[in-house]
């Protein structure tokens, strides 16, 4: 099992948020409850989460707005939504528009919550590792990487970027060396 935190629970129902955080702590997660999403955002960049479990319907900033704000700061945080008022539209949006890993109905099923948070912590660890591996790329190497993982050949990448195929081959070799990837399949996996 990977590092189990931090995991932040955000719910405008103080008792529920605290009880979910306690439940997660009993399962070995470093969990902390927040009553207000704005409070979490104020210090988030100093202590990013592995996973955030957030209510959907809250006051001024709802769970989806929180997800947008977190994604802008930290694209590697796993987000799990929970709600007492589930709708199919919100369930779909939670995954497709807001990058959530799961959408849980209240009252929360303990086993499903723990499994979702475990998956989230592991996902965040893999995502942070992938981002670290691509962070060392120069801007031009990043352009080459982005086009290669979309399935473009060296020749097409060269044409799109106004480079020679040989220069693209050199950049491709640098991308492989910096990321530790053995080929295109591993580059695509990094991009995902």
N, C-alpha and C positions, 0 to 999 in steps of 0.2 A: 504494500500500500504506500502511496506517495504521502508527502507532507499534507496534513489535514487542515490547513487553514492559511490565512484566516477566512472564515465564512461569515458574511454579514447578513443578518435577517432584518428586513425593513418592513414594518407594518405600523399603521397609525393606531392600532389596537395594542396598547402597551402590554397587557397581560398575554395576549396571543403571541406577540413578537418575542417576549421574554420566555414563554414556555417552549416555543420552537427552538430558540437558542439553547435553552437548558437541555432539551431532548438531543440536540446535535452534540452538545458537550458530553453528554452521557455516552455517546457513540465515538468519542475521541476527537471530535472536531474542535478547533479553536474558534468558537462561535460567539458573536456579539450582536445584541439587538439594537436597532435604531428605530425611534418613534417617527422621525422625520427624514425623508430622503435628502433634503437640503443639508441637514447636519452631516450626513455621510459624505456628501459631495465636498463639503468644506475641507475635509482632511484626507480625502481618498488618495490623492497623488502621493502623500507621505506614507500611506499604508494600504497599498492595493490588495484587493481580495483575490483569493483563488476562486471563490464562488459567492454569488449574491442570491439570496432567496427573498423575493420581494412580492408584496401584495400588489394587485393590479389597481384597485380602486383606493386612492388616498386623496388627501386634500389638494393643495395647489399643484403639486407635482405627483402625477400618478406613476405606477410601475413602468409603463411604457416610456414616459418622459425620462424617468430615471435611467432606463436602459439606454436611451439615446445619449444621455449625458455621460454615462459610464463608457460606452463604446468610443466616444470622442477622446476620452482620457486613456482608456485601457482596453484595447481590442482583444486582450487575452483573458478577460474575466468571464467566467461561466455565469449565466443568469438563469434562474429558475423562477417562474411566476407562480403565484398562488392566488386563489380568489374564492370568495363565498358566492359569487354570482357568475358562474361559468357560462360562456356562450361559445358556439362553434367559431364565430368570426374572431373573437379574442384569442381562442386557442390557436387558430391558424396564424393570426397576426403575431402572436407571441414568438412563434418559431420563424416564420418567413420574413417579417418586417423587423423584428427586434432581436433576432438571434438567440432566442431562449432555447435552453436544452430540454425543458419540460414545462408543463402547465398543470398544476395540481389544484384539486378542488378542496375547499375547507368543508368539514373538518379534515385535517391532513391525515393521510394514511402514513403511519410511522415508517413502515418498511419501504414504501415507495419514496418517501422523502429522503431517507438515508441513502437508498440506492441512487437517487437522482443527484444528491450532493456528492456522493463518492464519485460518480461519473463526471460531475462538473469539476471537481478538484483535479482529477486525472486529465481531463480535457484541457484545463487551464495550464497544467504543467507542460503538456505536449505543445500547446500553442505558444507559450512563452519560449520554449526551446526553439521552435521553428522561427519565431520572430528574431531571436538572438542570432540564429544562424544566417539570416538574411540581412540583418542590420549592418553588417560590415561591407555590404556591396556599395560600390560607387553609384552615383546616379545613372551613368551609362550602363553599368552592369545590371542595375535594377531594371532598366528599360529592356535590355536583352532578356533577362530572366522572365519578366512579365509577358513578353511576346512568345518566348519558347514554351512556357507552360500553357499558353493558349493553343499550342499545336503548330505554330509556324515553323517552317524550315529555316535553316541558316540563311539561305538565299532570300527568302521572303523577308526575314528580319533585316537583312542588309538593305534591301530595297526600301522598307518602311522607315529605316533610320538614316538612310543616305550614307551607308558605310559599305566597305568592301566585304565580301564573304569571308575573307581571311581575317579581317578585324573582328567580325562577329564570332568566328571560331576562337580567336584569342580571348574575347570577352566571355564566351561560353566556358572555356577552360578555367578562367578566373572564377566564374560563378561556381563551377563544380568544386574547385579547390577551397573557396571560402566557406561554402555551405557544407562541405564534407559529403556531398551527394555523389553517387556512382554513375548516375545517368539521368535521363529525362524523367523516367518514372518517379525517381526519388525527388526530383525538383517539383514535379506536379504534386506529390504528397506534401511537400513543404508549403506549397501555395495554398493548399486546402486547409 
